[in-house]
Amino acid sequence: MKKNLLISIFIIVFFTACSIKPRVYDLSTKAISPVLNIDKNIPTFEITNFKYKPNIKISQHTTSMLGCFPCKADGSSPGTLYAEPISEIIKAEVKNAFNEIMIGKINKTCQLTATIHLVGFDIMDGDSSVDLTYYLLKNKNTIFKRRVKGHYDAELFDPLARDRLYSKASRNSVEKLVNQSDFLEIINTKCMN
């Protein structure tokens, strides 16, 4: 009886300790496939200050868990805990995507910022999602604002690296933003060097 109790306590402590260890996210700038589906280049601008404003039950280092039976549809079910703040993870992925299409010297008068509303992983099918509101600023005044949701529809047995889980959803968000004609018009007229 005592032996079973000790074994049970050991198992509970072992699995609890393993489940709360923060995962390290690869913030490198290496490209990830597929290439962006964008046939335009844009002027280079600064990417600054991303803010993560998730549901109140989610911390600044935690993503949302989606798709499971007890998961809440509003994204308030905590998912993976990361060592890095989620705002830095998504900022790095967005920056990586923009670096593929920006040309020229950096124009410090224009900056892109974002508010991140949701970063989620669907545990039933492996899909990842991001929901951001992008702000394009010129001399600290907002000249463009758009909410864009990025989604990566994972295939069965998808070889997506778990160290860059939100790269493809972030890239999808950037594709949707850059393929909007009003964004392109503003960035090409107001953010040229």
C-alpha positions as CSV (number, residue, x, y, z in Angstrom):
1,M,0.0,0.0,0.0
2,K,2.7,2.4,1.0
3,K,4.8,1.4,-2.0
4,N,1.9,2.1,-4.4
5,L,1.3,5.5,-2.8
6,L,5.0,6.4,-3.2
7,I,5.0,5.3,-6.8
8,S,1.9,7.3,-7.5
9,I,3.3,10.4,-5.9
10,F,6.6,10.0,-7.9
11,I,4.6,9.7,-11.2
12,I,2.5,12.8,-10.4
13,V,5.5,14.9,-9.4
14,F,7.5,13.7,-12.4
15,F,4.8,14.4,-15.0
16,T,3.8,17.7,-13.4
17,A,7.4,18.9,-13.4
18,C,7.9,17.9,-17.0
19,S,4.7,19.6,-18.2
20,I,5.6,23.0,-16.7
21,K,9.1,23.3,-18.1
22,P,9.1,26.1,-20.6
23,R,9.9,25.2,-24.2
24,V,12.6,27.1,-26.0
25,Y,11.5,28.6,-29.3
26,D,14.1,29.0,-32.2
27,L,14.2,32.8,-32.9
28,S,16.7,32.4,-35.7
29,T,16.4,34.2,-39.0
30,K,16.8,31.2,-41.2
31,A,14.2,30.9,-43.9
32,I,11.5,28.2,-43.7
33,S,9.6,26.8,-46.6
34,P,7.4,27.5,-48.4
35,V,8.5,30.8,-49.8
36,L,6.0,33.7,-49.5
37,N,3.3,33.8,-52.1
38,I,4.1,37.5,-52.9
39,D,5.3,38.8,-56.2
40,K,6.2,42.3,-55.1
41,N,9.0,43.9,-53.1
42,I,8.4,46.7,-50.6
43,P,10.5,49.4,-49.1
44,T,12.4,48.4,-46.0
45,F,10.9,49.7,-42.7
46,E,11.5,49.1,-39.0
47,I,9.6,46.4,-37.2
48,T,9.2,47.3,-33.6
49,N,7.1,46.7,-30.4
50,F,4.7,43.8,-30.7
51,K,2.3,43.5,-27.8
52,Y,0.6,40.3,-26.7
53,K,-2.8,40.8,-25.3
54,P,-4.4,37.3,-25.0
55,N,-7.3,36.3,-22.9
56,I,-6.8,37.2,-19.3
57,K,-6.2,33.6,-18.3
58,I,-3.2,33.3,-20.6
59,S,0.2,34.5,-19.6
60,Q,2.7,36.5,-21.7
61,H,4.7,33.2,-22.3
62,T,1.8,30.9,-23.0
63,T,-0.1,30.1,-26.2
64,S,-3.7,29.0,-26.5
65,M,-4.8,25.4,-26.9
66,L,-7.6,24.9,-29.4
67,G,-9.6,22.0,-30.7
68,C,-9.8,19.7,-27.7
69,F,-13.1,18.8,-25.9
70,P,-12.4,20.8,-22.8
71,C,-10.8,23.7,-24.7
72,K,-12.8,27.0,-24.9
73,A,-13.5,28.4,-28.3
74,D,-12.4,31.9,-27.2
75,G,-8.8,30.8,-26.8
76,S,-8.8,31.0,-23.1
77,S,-7.4,27.5,-22.5
78,P,-3.7,27.7,-21.8
79,G,-1.4,25.7,-24.1
80,T,2.3,25.6,-24.4
81,L,4.5,27.6,-22.1
82,Y,7.6,29.1,-23.8
83,A,10.8,30.5,-22.2
84,E,10.5,33.6,-24.5
85,P,7.6,36.0,-24.5
86,I,5.1,35.2,-27.2
87,S,5.3,38.8,-28.5
88,E,9.1,38.2,-29.3
89,I,8.3,34.9,-30.9
90,I,5.7,36.3,-33.3
91,K,7.8,39.5,-33.9
92,A,10.7,37.3,-35.0
93,E,8.6,35.2,-37.3
94,V,6.9,38.3,-38.9
95,K,10.4,40.0,-39.3
96,N,11.7,36.8,-41.0
97,A,8.9,36.9,-43.5
98,F,9.2,40.6,-44.2
99,N,13.0,40.3,-44.7
100,E,12.3,38.1,-47.7
101,I,10.4,40.9,-49.5
102,M,11.9,44.2,-48.3
103,I,14.5,46.0,-50.4
104,G,16.6,49.1,-49.9
105,K,17.9,50.9,-46.9
106,I,15.9,50.9,-43.8
107,N,13.5,53.9,-43.5
108,K,13.3,54.9,-39.9
109,T,10.3,57.2,-40.4
110,C,8.0,54.1,-40.9
111,Q,7.6,51.4,-38.3
112,L,5.4,48.3,-38.2
113,T,4.0,47.4,-34.8
114,A,1.3,44.9,-33.9
115,T,-1.1,43.8,-31.2
116,I,-1.3,40.0,-30.9
117,H,-4.7,38.8,-29.9
118,L,-4.3,35.0,-30.2
119,V,-1.5,32.5,-30.8
120,G,-3.0,29.1,-30.8
121,F,-2.3,25.4,-31.6
122,D,-5.1,23.0,-32.5
123,I,-4.1,19.8,-30.8
124,M,-6.6,17.7,-32.8
125,D,-5.3,18.4,-36.3
126,G,-1.9,20.2,-35.7
127,D,-3.1,23.6,-37.2
128,S,-1.5,26.8,-35.9
129,S,-3.2,30.2,-35.8
130,V,-2.2,33.8,-35.1
131,D,-4.4,36.8,-34.9
132,L,-2.7,40.2,-35.1
133,T,-3.7,43.8,-35.6
134,Y,-0.9,45.5,-37.6
135,Y,-0.2,49.2,-37.3
136,L,2.0,51.1,-39.8
137,L,3.3,54.2,-38.2
138,K,5.0,57.2,-39.8
139,N,6.7,59.6,-37.4
140,K,4.8,57.9,-34.6
141,N,1.3,58.5,-36.2
142,T,-0.8,55.6,-37.4
143,I,-1.2,55.7,-41.2
144,F,-2.6,52.1,-41.6
145,K,-4.3,49.7,-39.3
146,R,-5.6,46.2,-40.2
147,R,-6.5,43.0,-38.3
148,V,-5.2,39.9,-40.0
149,K,-5.6,36.3,-39.0
150,G,-2.9,33.9,-40.2
151,H,-3.6,30.2,-40.3
152,Y,-1.5,27.2,-41.2
153,D,-3.5,24.1,-42.1
154,A,-1.2,21.2,-41.2
155,E,-1.3,18.0,-43.2
156,L,-1.4,14.6,-41.7
157,F,2.1,13.6,-40.5
158,D,3.3,17.2,-41.3
159,P,7.1,17.5,-40.9
160,L,6.8,21.0,-39.3
161,A,9.6,21.6,-36.9
162,R,8.3,22.0,-33.4
163,D,11.0,24.6,-32.7
164,R,9.4,27.0,-35.2
165,L,5.7,26.1,-34.7
166,Y,4.2,29.5,-35.5
167,S,6.4,30.4,-38.5
168,K,3.9,29.3,-41.2
169,A,0.9,30.9,-39.6
170,S,2.8,34.1,-39.1
171,R,4.0,34.0,-42.8
172,N,0.4,33.5,-43.9
173,S,-0.6,36.6,-41.9
174,V,2.2,38.6,-43.6
175,E,1.1,37.3,-47.0
176,K,-2.5,38.4,-46.4
177,L,-1.3,41.9,-45.2
178,V,1.1,42.5,-48.1
179,N,-1.4,41.3,-50.7
180,Q,-3.8,44.0,-49.7
181,S,-3.7,46.8,-52.3
182,D,-4.3,49.6,-49.8
183,F,-1.4,48.5,-47.6
184,L,0.9,48.4,-50.7
185,E,-0.3,51.8,-51.9
186,I,0.4,53.4,-48.5
187,I,3.8,51.7,-48.0
188,N,5.0,52.6,-51.5
189,T,3.9,56.2,-51.3
190,K,4.5,57.2,-47.7
191,C,7.4,55.0,-46.7
192,M,9.8,55.4,-49.7
193,N,13.4,56.5,-48.9
